[in-house]
Amino acid sequence: MYNSVFFNNCVHHPNEKKKEVDKFCIDCLQSFCSHCLPSHAFHKHIKIRRYIYSDVINRQDLCELFNCSGIQTYLTNKAKVLFLKQRTQSHQQQSSSRDYKCSICGKTLQDNTSLYCSIACKVLNIYRDEEIFVGLPLTKKPRLRQTRKGVPLRSPMF
């Protein structure tokens, strides 16, 4: 599910309306659109939603298939959701002694009851000691600060 691309047009239904790929089949391990649903009617599937330009899953839907304890829950449209992928830090915040951080990527969390910022971080923690590669990035990439402009160029004085 981590490597799947959601909210693109379905390749099997290019001429249909509402052809966004927004579901994931647990049995087939593939993403699909609402027009592909009849072929996955008897399979377990999850609807993927968008929140702050990120893929999220309704917590209630996922709890039936996966132990969601310890993952930070966010509230959107009166529904509790979980982020699928690791969240990036929007900017460097001053850390205080009461800040709670994700045990994998260090993202600031809202409360002390959560250990992970996303489903991906929890899966990484489960497979950390094993030698199974699940296709997730194991290290946090260092973010380089990008300046708005490059080196200033001055006109030569003749």
Disulfide bonds with the S-S distance in Angstrom:
none
